[in-house]
């Protein structure tokens, strides 16, 4: 079930209400009181919102309130954005707003705004009925409070012998021992990789046991205290008759820490030797899966299931936790159709994902501040394995209003900080490709991508294998990996009247963007048609008054309709890189849009 993260959304509305352009609208349409009352209600809602977001897991009433508040907030933001766009466009053309609306329509628009703002105000005020005290640490602990010990069954560990040797080598190293220093060995990686298992594996190594006089295992929950990591072993060692000096460095003590956060490696002034744990290869995944799925050599009896099983483990992306969970699931399923069902299902749609895999993954997500939760969930619109360009993603976040201005730094710099924070927490990985030593792109691991889809829910969809399974009426972010001109796909997208993001990926025969979609896409913020085969852009793109990001790069587009794109009032980014037709070249030279923020690419 999707998680509801609203704090950034309400902040956007609060900022919109205070903007000069909406203040002018408020004066003109007698909406000033509505604006002020709503601002007060939003402040009240914000006071309990983050706690409510954490409580939604266990409290259905809070979940229902958040759903209603979310729908009302998005609708209000869309309407305010659209109205501000009309006024801004009229000012740019040095025309009075009445040139766009007749008197009757102005009254209707004002009534619609007033009604929607009043609805949002009433829903926001309901938050005061909840008595919320829990913080996100406590919420995260609901998912990941399994206390661990040092015991491990080594025969059930696959593919970690090389990693164990490296950790043991670091433990036995005399470099810091001879200096009498305390040193740290953080094992770093995303959830489910087996960091704790590796630590247990090394902890129980015979050479390690012989090398150290005292070994102590300390469980640290998500709500950990860094001082406790050092203090508790000291106290335990004293209870065992050891001195403080034996822990604090004279004999070169070593502390292994398992963590998903790369910042841990920088959190101490003591010598630190981080070890970045990688995924298992397919052979080791298959060995682990077989061990769980086929007890006592049953693999020979069910040889027809082996090829299906090897396809199933590809869903796991080398994450041992997922491999083990799916192996246990298949242990009691011996019909070929049952295995094919799992093979053809998305991992995050399986019960085993929510019971066994999600709890281990979601604790990291719950510890994120709300603005990063929103940015992470947005990434669910990208296909699995898609190479993300950092600068492009930040521009999309900006267009969606997901980056909070601090009044000092440029939004791009703040977006860079957001991205790095998600990198530190292992939500993004280097793609492995680089230009001149620089990282060219990033990817989300398959399991992390499944987590993003899980928390985004029906807000985001990827049309990859045809029609979506349900209606797109609540969808706000969509991508298409096929020829989207098929009538049924066109109809599905036309039903998504609240769509804010539409990404067309290369493939299919997209020569012209259908005019009917622009007619129903008035709230679109991001339109990405990079390398989509587009030849023509219809004039009705001018209806997308909220559009902030338009990517037409590397398309054979012949021209941009005159008087449409350059008049989009909020356009921030227009990417025409790789468009070499003469008409586009002239446009790039002469018709740069007159917007307050603009990235010409």
C-alpha positions as CSV (number, residue, x, y, z in Angstrom):
1,X,0.0,0.0,0.0
2,X,1.3,3.5,-0.9
3,X,2.7,5.7,1.8
4,X,1.3,9.3,2.0
5,X,3.9,12.0,2.3
6,X,2.3,15.5,2.4
7,X,4.7,18.0,4.1
8,X,6.3,19.2,0.9
9,X,2.9,19.5,-0.8
10,X,1.4,21.7,1.9
11,X,4.6,23.8,1.9
12,X,4.2,24.4,-1.8
13,X,0.6,25.6,-1.4
14,X,1.6,27.8,1.5
15,X,4.3,29.4,-0.6
16,X,1.9,29.8,-3.5
17,X,-0.6,31.6,-1.4
18,X,2.1,34.1,-0.3
19,X,3.3,34.8,-3.8
20,X,2.7,38.3,-5.3
21,X,0.8,36.9,-8.3
22,X,-1.7,35.0,-6.1
23,X,-2.0,37.9,-3.7
24,X,-3.1,40.0,-6.8
25,X,-5.6,37.3,-7.7
26,X,-6.9,37.3,-4.2
27,X,-7.5,41.0,-4.3
28,X,-9.2,40.9,-7.7
29,X,-11.5,37.9,-6.9
30,X,-12.2,38.6,-3.3
31,X,-10.3,35.5,-2.1
32,X,-8.0,37.2,0.4
33,X,-9.9,35.8,3.4
34,X,-9.9,32.3,1.9
35,X,-6.1,32.6,1.5
36,X,-5.5,33.7,5.1
37,X,-7.8,31.1,6.6
38,X,-6.2,28.4,4.6
39,X,-2.7,29.5,5.6
40,X,-3.7,29.2,9.3
41,X,-5.2,25.7,8.7
42,X,-2.1,24.6,6.9
43,X,0.1,25.7,9.8
44,X,-2.0,23.6,12.1
45,X,-1.8,20.6,9.8
46,X,1.9,20.9,9.4
47,X,2.3,20.7,13.2
48,X,1.1,17.1,13.2
49,X,1.8,16.0,9.7
50,X,5.1,14.2,9.9
51,X,3.9,12.3,12.9
52,X,0.7,11.5,11.1
53,X,2.7,10.2,8.1
54,X,4.5,7.8,10.5
55,X,1.3,6.7,12.2
56,X,-0.5,5.8,8.9
57,X,1.0,2.3,9.0
58,X,-1.0,1.3,12.1
59,X,-3.8,3.9,12.4
60,X,-6.5,3.6,9.7
61,X,-8.2,6.9,10.7
62,X,-5.0,8.8,10.2
63,X,-4.5,7.0,6.9
64,X,-8.0,8.1,5.7
65,X,-7.4,11.7,6.8
66,X,-4.1,11.8,4.9
67,X,-5.7,10.4,1.8
68,X,-8.4,13.1,1.9
69,X,-5.9,15.8,2.7
70,X,-3.6,14.7,-0.1
71,X,-6.3,14.7,-2.7
72,X,-7.6,18.2,-1.6
73,X,-4.0,19.6,-1.5
74,X,-3.1,18.4,-4.9
75,X,-6.3,19.7,-6.4
76,X,-5.9,23.1,-4.7
77,X,-2.3,23.3,-5.9
78,X,-3.3,22.5,-9.5
79,X,-6.0,25.1,-9.5
80,X,-3.9,27.8,-8.0
81,X,-1.1,27.0,-10.4
82,X,-3.4,27.2,-13.4
83,X,-4.9,30.5,-12.3
84,X,-1.5,32.0,-11.6
85,X,-0.4,30.9,-15.1
86,X,-3.4,32.7,-16.7
87,X,-2.6,35.9,-14.9
88,X,1.2,35.7,-15.6
89,X,0.5,34.9,-19.3
90,X,-1.9,37.9,-19.5
91,X,0.7,40.2,-17.9
92,X,3.4,39.0,-20.3
93,X,1.2,39.9,-23.2
94,X,0.3,43.2,-21.6
95,X,-3.3,42.3,-21.7
96,X,-6.0,42.5,-19.0
97,X,-7.2,39.2,-17.6
98,X,-10.6,39.9,-19.1
99,X,-9.1,39.2,-22.5
100,X,-8.9,35.6,-21.5
101,X,-12.1,35.2,-19.6
102,X,-15.4,36.8,-20.0
103,X,-17.1,38.1,-16.8
104,X,-19.2,34.9,-16.4
105,X,-16.2,32.7,-16.5
106,X,-14.3,34.8,-14.0
107,X,-17.1,34.3,-11.5
108,X,-17.1,30.5,-12.2
109,X,-13.4,30.3,-11.8
110,X,-13.5,32.3,-8.5
111,X,-16.2,30.1,-7.1
112,X,-14.3,27.0,-8.0
113,X,-11.2,28.3,-6.3
114,X,-13.1,29.4,-3.2
115,X,-14.8,26.0,-2.9
116,X,-11.6,24.0,-3.3
117,X,-9.7,26.2,-0.8
118,X,-12.5,25.9,1.7
119,X,-12.5,22.1,1.3
120,X,-8.8,21.9,1.9
121,X,-9.1,24.2,4.9
122,X,-11.7,22.0,6.5
123,X,-9.8,18.8,5.9
124,X,-6.5,20.3,7.2
125,X,-8.2,21.4,10.4
126,X,-9.3,17.8,11.1
127,X,-5.7,17.0,11.9
128,X,-6.1,18.6,15.3
129,X,-8.4,15.7,16.3
130,X,-5.4,13.3,16.4
131,X,-3.1,13.0,19.4
132,X,0.2,12.2,17.8
133,X,3.5,11.8,19.6
134,X,5.4,9.1,17.7
135,X,8.4,10.1,15.6
136,X,9.9,8.6,12.5
137,X,12.5,6.7,14.5
138,X,9.7,4.8,16.3
139,X,7.9,4.2,13.0
140,X,11.0,2.8,11.5
141,X,11.5,0.5,14.4
142,X,8.1,-1.1,13.6
143,X,9.8,-2.5,10.5
144,X,13.3,-3.3,11.6
145,X,13.6,-4.2,15.3
146,X,14.8,-7.8,14.9
147,X,17.5,-8.1,17.5
148,X,20.5,-10.0,16.3
149,X,23.2,-12.0,18.0
150,X,26.6,-13.4,16.9
151,X,25.4,-16.9,16.1
152,X,25.3,-17.9,12.4
153,X,24.9,-21.2,10.5
154,X,27.9,-21.0,8.2
155,X,26.6,-23.8,5.9
156,X,23.6,-21.6,5.0
157,X,25.8,-18.7,3.8
158,X,26.5,-18.6,0.1
159,X,28.9,-16.4,-1.9
160,X,30.4,-14.5,1.0
161,X,33.7,-16.3,1.5
162,X,35.7,-13.7,-0.4
163,X,34.0,-10.9,1.6
164,X,34.7,-12.7,4.9
165,X,38.4,-13.0,4.0
166,X,38.6,-9.2,3.4
167,X,36.9,-8.4,6.7
168,X,39.1,-10.9,8.6
169,X,42.1,-9.3,6.9
170,X,41.1,-5.9,8.2
171,X,40.5,-7.3,11.7
172,X,43.9,-8.9,11.9
173,X,45.7,-6.0,10.4
174,X,48.5,-4.8,12.6
175,X,48.7,-1.3,11.1
176,X,46.6,0.4,13.8
177,X,47.3,-2.3,16.4
178,X,50.9,-1.3,16.5
179,X,49.9,2.3,17.0
180,X,47.6,1.4,19.8
181,X,44.6,2.9,18.0
182,X,40.9,2.0,18.1
183,X,39.7,1.5,14.6
184,X,36.3,1.0,12.9
185,X,35.3,-1.3,10.0
186,X,31.9,-0.2,8.7
187,X,30.2,-2.8,6.4
188,X,28.1,-0.6,4.2
189,X,25.3,-1.5,1.8
190,X,21.6,-1.4,1.1
191,X,19.2,-3.4,3.2
192,X,18.9,-7.1,2.6
193,X,22.5,-7.6,1.3
194,X,23.6,-9.6,4.4
195,X,25.8,-7.1,6.2
196,X,24.9,-8.5,9.6
197,X,25.4,-12.1,8.3
198,X,28.9,-11.1,7.0
199,X,29.7,-9.5,10.4
200,X,28.6,-12.7,12.1
201,X,30.6,-14.8,9.6
202,X,33.8,-12.9,10.4
203,X,33.1,-12.6,14.1
204,X,33.1,-16.4,14.4
205,X,36.2,-17.0,12.3
206,X,38.8,-19.1,14.2
207,X,41.7,-16.7,13.4
208,X,39.7,-13.8,14.8
209,X,38.8,-15.7,17.9
210,X,42.4,-16.6,18.6
211,X,43.7,-13.1,17.8
212,X,41.5,-11.1,20.2
213,X,41.3,-11.6,24.0
214,X,37.7,-10.4,24.1
215,X,34.9,-10.4,21.6
216,X,31.6,-8.6,22.3
217,X,28.5,-8.4,20.1
218,X,26.2,-5.4,20.6
219,X,22.8,-5.0,18.9
220,X,22.1,-1.4,17.9
221,X,18.5,-0.4,16.7
222,X,17.6,2.3,14.3
223,X,17.3,4.7,17.3
224,X,21.0,4.3,18.1
225,X,23.4,6.4,20.1
226,X,26.9,6.6,18.7
227,X,28.4,6.8,22.2
228,X,26.7,3.6,23.1
229,X,28.6,1.7,20.4
230,X,31.8,2.3,22.3
231,X,30.4,2.6,25.8
232,X,28.6,-0.8,26.0
233,X,31.6,-2.9,24.9
234,X,33.7,-1.1,27.5
235,X,31.1,-1.8,30.3
236,X,30.8,-5.5,29.2
237,X,34.6,-5.9,29.1
238,X,34.9,-4.5,32.6
239,X,32.4,-7.0,33.7
240,X,34.6,-9.7,32.2
241,X,37.6,-8.5,34.2
242,X,39.2,-6.5,31.4
243,X,40.5,-3.0,31.7
244,X,39.2,0.1,29.8
245,X,42.6,0.3,28.1
246,X,42.2,-3.0,26.4
247,X,39.1,-1.6,24.6
248,X,40.2,1.9,24.1
249,X,43.2,1.3,22.0
250,X,46.4,0.0,23.7
251,X,45.9,-3.4,22.1
252,X,44.4,-2.1,18.9
253,X,40.8,-2.9,19.4
254,X,38.5,-3.1,16.3
255,X,34.8,-2.3,16.0
256,X,32.7,-3.7,13.1
257,X,29.6,-1.6,12.3
258,X,26.9,-2.6,9.8
259,X,25.1,0.3,8.2
260,X,23.2,1.4,5.1
261,X,24.4,5.0,5.5
262,X,27.8,5.9,4.0
263,X,28.1,8.9,6.3
264,X,28.8,6.5,9.1
265,X,32.3,6.1,7.6
266,X,32.9,9.8,8.2
267,X,31.3,10.1,11.6
268,X,34.4,9.3,13.7
269,X,37.9,10.8,13.9
270,X,39.3,7.3,14.6
271,X,40.9,5.3,11.8
272,X,38.1,3.9,9.6
273,X,38.2,1.2,6.9
274,X,34.8,1.0,5.2
275,X,33.9,-2.1,3.3
276,X,31.2,-1.8,0.6
277,X,29.2,-5.0,0.3
278,X,28.0,-5.9,-3.2
279,X,25.2,-8.1,-4.5
280,X,25.6,-11.9,-4.9
281,X,26.2,-13.1,-8.4
282,X,23.6,-15.3,-10.1
283,X,25.4,-18.6,-9.4
284,X,25.4,-17.9,-5.7
285,X,21.9,-16.7,-5.8
286,X,20.8,-19.9,-7.4
287,X,22.6,-22.0,-4.7
288,X,20.9,-20.1,-1.9
289,X,17.5,-20.3,-3.7
290,X,17.9,-24.1,-4.2
291,X,18.8,-24.6,-0.6
292,X,15.6,-23.0,0.5
293,X,13.2,-24.2,-2.3
294,X,14.4,-27.9,-2.6
295,X,15.0,-29.6,0.7
296,X,17.0,-32.8,0.8
297,X,17.9,-32.8,-2.9
298,X,14.4,-32.5,-4.4
299,X,15.9,-30.4,-7.2
300,X,16.4,-33.7,-9.2
301,X,12.8,-34.7,-8.7
302,X,11.5,-31.3,-10.0
303,X,14.0,-30.5,-12.8
304,X,11.3,-28.8,-14.8
305,X,11.2,-26.1,-12.2
306,X,14.9,-25.2,-12.3
307,X,14.7,-23.0,-15.5
308,X,11.8,-21.1,-14.0
309,X,13.6,-20.7,-10.7
310,X,16.6,-19.2,-12.4
311,X,14.3,-16.6,-13.9
312,X,12.6,-15.9,-10.6
313,X,15.9,-15.1,-8.8
314,X,16.6,-12.4,-11.4
315,X,13.9,-10.3,-9.7
316,X,16.1,-10.2,-6.6
317,X,19.0,-8.4,-8.1
318,X,21.5,-10.3,-6.1
319,X,19.9,-9.4,-2.7
320,X,20.2,-12.5,-0.4
321,X,17.2,-11.5,1.7
322,X,14.9,-11.5,-1.4
323,X,16.4,-14.7,-2.7
324,X,15.9,-16.5,0.6
325,X,12.4,-15.2,1.0
326,X,11.4,-16.4,-2.5
327,X,13.1,-19.7,-2.0
328,X,11.1,-20.3,1.2
329,X,7.9,-19.3,-0.6
330,X,8.5,-21.8,-3.4
331,X,9.4,-24.7,-1.1
332,X,5.7,-25.5,-0.7
333,X,4.8,-24.9,-4.3
334,X,5.7,-27.7,-6.7
335,X,3.2,-27.1,-9.6
336,X,4.8,-25.5,-12.6
337,X,1.9,-23.0,-13.0
338,X,2.6,-21.8,-9.4
339,X,6.2,-21.1,-10.3
340,X,5.3,-19.4,-13.6
341,X,2.8,-17.1,-11.7
342,X,5.7,-15.9,-9.4
343,X,8.0,-15.5,-12.4
344,X,5.5,-13.3,-14.2
345,X,4.5,-11.2,-11.2
346,X,6.1,-8.0,-10.1
347,X,8.0,-8.7,-6.8
348,X,6.3,-5.9,-4.9
349,X,2.8,-7.4,-5.8
350,X,3.7,-10.6,-4.0
351,X,2.6,-11.2,-0.4
352,X,6.1,-12.4,0.5
353,X,7.5,-9.0,-0.5
354,X,5.3,-7.2,2.0
355,X,5.9,-9.8,4.8
356,X,9.6,-10.6,4.4
357,X,11.4,-8.1,2.2
358,X,9.6,-4.8,2.6
359,X,10.2,-4.6,6.4
360,X,13.9,-4.7,5.9
361,X,13.9,-2.2,3.1
362,X,11.3,0.3,4.4
363,X,13.1,1.3,7.7
364,X,15.6,3.3,5.6
365,X,12.8,5.0,3.8
366,X,10.9,5.9,7.0
367,X,14.1,7.5,8.4
368,X,14.2,10.0,5.5
369,X,12.9,13.5,6.1
370,X,9.6,14.1,4.3
371,X,11.1,16.1,1.4
372,X,13.4,13.3,0.5
373,X,10.6,10.7,0.8
374,X,8.8,12.7,-1.9
375,X,11.8,12.9,-4.1
376,X,12.5,9.2,-3.8
377,X,8.9,8.2,-4.5
378,X,8.9,10.4,-7.7
379,X,11.7,8.1,-9.1
380,X,9.1,5.3,-9.3
381,X,8.1,6.7,-12.7
382,X,11.4,5.5,-14.2
383,X,11.6,1.9,-15.5
384,X,13.6,-0.7,-13.7
385,X,17.3,-0.5,-14.6
386,X,16.9,3.0,-16.1
387,X,20.1,5.1,-16.0
388,X,19.2,8.3,-14.2
389,X,21.0,11.5,-15.1
390,X,21.5,13.5,-11.9
391,X,21.1,17.0,-13.4
392,X,18.0,16.0,-15.4
393,X,16.4,14.4,-12.3
394,X,17.1,17.6,-10.2
395,X,15.5,19.7,-13.0
396,X,12.4,17.4,-12.8
397,X,12.3,17.7,-9.0
398,X,12.4,21.5,-9.4
399,X,9.6,21.5,-12.0
400,X,7.5,19.4,-9.6
401,X,8.0,21.8,-6.7
402,X,9.8,19.1,-4.6
403,X,12.9,21.2,-3.8
404,X,12.5,23.6,-0.9
405,X,14.1,27.0,-1.3
406,X,16.1,28.3,1.6
407,X,16.2,31.8,0.2
408,X,20.0,31.8,-0.3
409,X,21.2,28.9,-2.4
410,X,20.1,28.1,-5.9
411,X,17.5,25.3,-6.2
412,X,20.0,23.3,-8.3
413,X,22.5,23.3,-5.4
414,X,19.8,22.3,-2.9
415,X,18.7,19.5,-5.3
416,X,22.3,18.3,-5.5
417,X,22.3,18.0,-1.7
418,X,19.0,16.0,-1.9
419,X,20.5,13.7,-4.4
420,X,23.7,13.2,-2.4
421,X,21.7,12.4,0.8
422,X,19.8,9.7,-1.1
423,X,23.1,8.4,-2.4
424,X,24.6,8.2,1.1
425,X,21.6,6.1,2.2
426,X,22.1,3.7,-0.8
427,X,18.9,4.6,-2.6
428,X,21.0,5.3,-5.7
429,X,24.0,3.5,-7.1
430,X,26.7,4.5,-9.6
431,X,25.8,3.0,-13.0
432,X,29.3,1.9,-13.5
433,X,29.9,3.9,-16.6
434,X,32.0,7.0,-16.5
435,X,33.3,9.7,-18.8
436,X,36.8,11.0,-18.0
437,X,36.6,9.6,-14.5
438,X,33.2,11.3,-13.8
439,X,30.1,9.3,-13.1
440,X,27.8,9.5,-16.1
441,X,24.7,8.1,-14.5
442,X,23.0,6.4,-11.6
443,X,20.5,3.6,-11.1
444,X,18.2,2.3,-8.5
445,X,18.7,-1.3,-7.5
446,X,15.7,-3.6,-8.5
447,X,14.7,-4.0,-4.9
448,X,14.9,-0.2,-4.2
449,X,12.9,0.4,-7.4
450,X,10.2,-2.0,-6.1
451,X,10.2,0.0,-2.8
452,X,9.7,3.2,-4.7
453,X,6.7,1.7,-6.6
454,X,5.3,0.4,-3.3
455,X,5.4,3.8,-1.5
456,X,4.2,5.7,-4.6
457,X,1.2,3.4,-5.1
458,X,-1.3,4.5,-7.8
459,X,0.2,7.9,-8.0
460,X,2.7,6.6,-10.5
461,X,2.5,4.1,-13.3
462,X,4.7,2.7,-16.1
463,X,2.9,1.6,-19.3
464,X,5.3,-1.0,-20.4
465,X,3.3,-4.1,-21.2
466,X,0.1,-2.5,-22.5
467,X,-2.7,-1.1,-20.5
468,X,-2.5,-0.5,-16.7
469,X,-4.3,-2.9,-14.4
470,X,-6.6,-0.1,-13.1
471,X,-7.8,3.3,-13.8
472,X,-5.4,6.3,-14.1
473,X,-7.8,8.8,-12.6
474,X,-5.6,9.2,-9.5
475,X,-2.3,8.9,-11.4
476,X,0.0,12.0,-11.4
477,X,3.2,10.6,-12.8
478,X,3.3,8.3,-15.9
479,X,5.8,6.9,-18.3
480,X,5.3,5.0,-21.5
481,X,7.6,2.4,-22.9
482,X,5.7,1.5,-26.1
483,X,3.9,3.2,-29.0
484,X,1.5,5.3,-26.9
485,X,-0.7,6.1,-30.0
486,X,-2.6,2.9,-29.5
487,X,-6.3,4.0,-28.9
488,X,-6.6,2.2,-25.5
489,X,-3.4,3.7,-24.2
490,X,-4.5,7.1,-25.5
491,X,-7.8,6.7,-23.7
492,X,-6.1,5.6,-20.5
493,X,-3.8,8.7,-20.5
494,X,-6.7,10.9,-21.4
495,X,-8.4,9.7,-18.2
496,X,-5.4,10.8,-16.1
497,X,-6.7,14.4,-15.8
498,X,-4.4,15.1,-12.8
499,X,-1.2,14.1,-14.6
500,X,1.8,16.1,-13.6
501,X,4.6,14.0,-15.3
502,X,4.6,12.2,-18.6
503,X,7.8,10.6,-19.9
504,X,7.9,8.9,-23.3
505,X,10.8,6.5,-23.7
506,X,12.5,5.6,-27.0
507,X,10.6,3.0,-29.0
508,X,7.4,2.8,-31.0
509,X,6.4,5.2,-33.7
510,X,5.7,8.5,-32.0
511,X,5.7,11.0,-34.8
512,X,3.2,13.5,-33.4
513,X,2.0,14.1,-29.9
514,X,-1.8,13.6,-30.0
515,X,-3.7,16.9,-29.7
516,X,-6.3,15.3,-27.5
517,X,-3.7,14.7,-24.7
518,X,-2.8,18.3,-24.5
519,X,-6.5,19.2,-24.1
520,X,-6.6,17.1,-20.9
521,X,-3.0,17.8,-19.6
522,X,-3.5,21.3,-18.2
523,X,-1.7,20.5,-15.0
524,X,1.3,18.8,-16.6
525,X,4.6,20.0,-15.1
526,X,7.1,17.7,-16.8
527,X,6.9,16.4,-20.4
528,X,9.9,14.4,-21.5
529,X,10.0,13.1,-25.1
530,X,13.8,12.6,-25.3
531,X,14.7,10.4,-28.3
532,X,11.1,9.5,-28.8
533,X,11.0,9.8,-32.6
534,X,8.8,12.9,-32.4
535,X,8.6,14.9,-35.7
536,X,5.8,17.4,-34.8
537,X,4.6,19.3,-31.8
538,X,1.1,20.5,-32.0
539,X,0.1,24.0,-31.2
540,X,-2.2,22.9,-28.4
541,X,0.9,22.5,-26.1
542,X,0.1,26.0,-25.2
543,X,-2.8,24.6,-23.1
544,X,-0.2,23.2,-20.7
545,X,0.0,26.4,-18.7
546,X,1.7,24.7,-15.7
547,X,4.5,23.1,-17.8
548,X,8.0,23.8,-16.3
549,X,10.1,21.1,-17.9
550,X,10.0,20.2,-21.7
551,X,12.6,17.8,-23.1
552,X,12.6,17.4,-26.9
553,X,16.3,16.4,-27.2
554,X,17.5,14.0,-29.8
555,X,14.2,14.0,-31.7
556,X,13.8,14.7,-35.4
557,X,11.3,17.4,-34.6
558,X,11.1,19.8,-37.5
559,X,9.7,22.9,-35.8
560,X,8.0,24.3,-32.7
561,X,4.6,25.8,-33.2
562,X,5.0,29.6,-33.2
563,X,3.5,31.5,-30.3
564,X,3.0,28.4,-28.0
565,X,6.1,27.1,-26.3
566,X,7.7,30.6,-25.8
567,X,4.5,31.8,-24.2
568,X,4.3,29.0,-21.5
569,X,4.4,31.2,-18.4
570,X,6.3,28.9,-16.0
571,X,8.7,27.1,-18.4
572,X,12.1,26.6,-16.7
573,X,13.8,24.0,-18.8
574,X,13.6,23.5,-22.6
575,X,16.0,20.9,-23.8
576,X,16.6,20.9,-27.6
577,X,20.0,19.3,-27.5
578,X,20.6,17.1,-30.5
579,X,17.8,18.7,-32.6
580,X,19.5,19.8,-35.8
581,X,16.6,20.6,-38.2
582,X,16.8,24.1,-39.6
583,X,13.6,25.2,-38.1
584,X,14.7,24.3,-34.6
585,X,18.1,25.9,-35.2
586,X,16.4,29.2,-36.0
587,X,14.2,28.9,-33.0
588,X,17.1,28.3,-30.7
589,X,18.8,31.4,-32.1
590,X,15.9,33.8,-32.1
591,X,13.0,32.7,-29.9
592,X,14.3,32.0,-26.4
593,X,11.3,32.0,-24.1
594,X,10.9,35.0,-21.8
595,X,10.7,33.2,-18.4
596,X,12.0,34.2,-15.0
597,X,14.0,30.9,-14.7
598,X,15.2,29.3,-17.9
599,X,17.8,26.6,-18.7
600,X,18.6,26.7,-22.5
601,X,20.1,23.4,-23.4
